[in-house]
Amino acid sequence: MTEDFAHVRYLVDDVQAAIDFYTAHLGFTLRSSAAPAFADVVRGPLRLLLSGPASSGGRPMPDGEVPRAGGWNRIHLVVDDLDAEIDRLRQAGVRFRNDVVTGPGGSQVLLVDPAGNFVELFEPRR
């Protein structure tokens, strides 16, 4: 493959809701859509694969376990002004999982997409 993307797959319950969330709130661009099964959105070098229950990524495993949305894995988006991003997203009705946490490298907060997947916004320490 010759593309210069990092590829991440998120399982989602509603592909169109996920497309709307990532494009409206987080600056992603729709690359392709086969909704309601699948879509992919891009932001810089990140290609986020949004896989609904009808996609190949959502099919049961041989032991019968069904993949599901949500979990603690997350994409990590670097922002210049974390407080401004939080204000903007709260005004848009985006749900947050926690309050800002500050550590040795900077500050971060987790927001939740419509399927329950986490997105980390991170502002590096200056």
N, C-alpha and C positions, 0 to 999 in steps of 0.2 A: 504494500500500500504506500502510495507516495504522498498522502495528505499529511500535513503538519498539525494534526489535532490530537489532543488527549481525549479519549472516548470513555464516557461514563454512562452506565445504564441505570436508570431509575425505573422501578416498577410503579405504576400509577393506576388508580382506579378509574380515572376519567381522562383520556388523552387530551380532549379539547380543553378541559379545565386547566390541565398542566401547561398546554401551549399558551393559553391566555395568561396564566400566572407568570411564567418565565419571560414572555415577551413584554407584557405590560409593566411588570414591576422590577425586573432585574436586568434589562437591557439585552436579552437574547433575541436573535433573529430566527424566524422559522426557516429551516433548510428544506425539509420535505415533510409531507404528512400523508399517512394512510389511515387517518382516524376513522373508526374508533380504535383500531388495533395498535397503531404505532405512529410516532413522529420523531423528528430530531430537530433540535434547536442549537444554535451556536452563539458563543460569546468569545471573541478573541480566539485563542487556540483550544477552547473547550467545546467539544461536541457532546451534547447531552441527549442520550437516547431515551425517549419516553415510551415505555412499553406497557400497554394496557393488557387486560386479562386475555384478550384474543390474540395477542402477539406470541411469537415463538418463545420469547423470554418469559412469558407468563404461564407457560404450560407446566403441568405437574411433572415432578421427578419420577423416576422408575418406582420409587417406594411409595408414591402417592402424595408426598408432601407438595403443597401448592405454594409457589413463590407469592410473597405479599409485599405490599408497599409499606414504607416506614422503616424504622430502624435507626441505629446510631451512626452509621456511615453517612458522610455528607460531602458535598462539594464545598470548597473554601474559596470565597470571593474576596479579594482585597479591595478595600475602599479607602478613599482619602479622608473622609469625614464621617466617622461612624455615627455620631449623634445626629447629623443631618439626614443620613440614610434611614435611621430608625424613625425619626419624625416623619419623613416622607412616606415610608411604608406603613406606619401606624395610621396615618391619615387616609391611606388607601384601603385600610381594613385588613392588612396582612397580620397574621397571628405569629406571635413570638413564643418561644419555648422557655426562655429565661431572661434575666436581666443581664446587663453588660458584665462580663468577667474580664478583669485586667490581670495580666501576668507579665513575666519578664520581657516577652517579645512584643506585647501590644495588648489591644483590647478586642474582644469578640462577643458576638451574640448569635443565638440560633433562632432562625425563623422556620416556619413550617409550611410546606407547599400543600396544595389541596388534598394530596394523597397521604400526607403524614411524613413525607421525607424531609430531612433537615437540610438547611442551607446555612452555612456559617459565613457571616460577614466579619471581616477582620481588618482592623486598622493597626498597622505596624507602629511600634514606638518610634518616635522621632529623635 
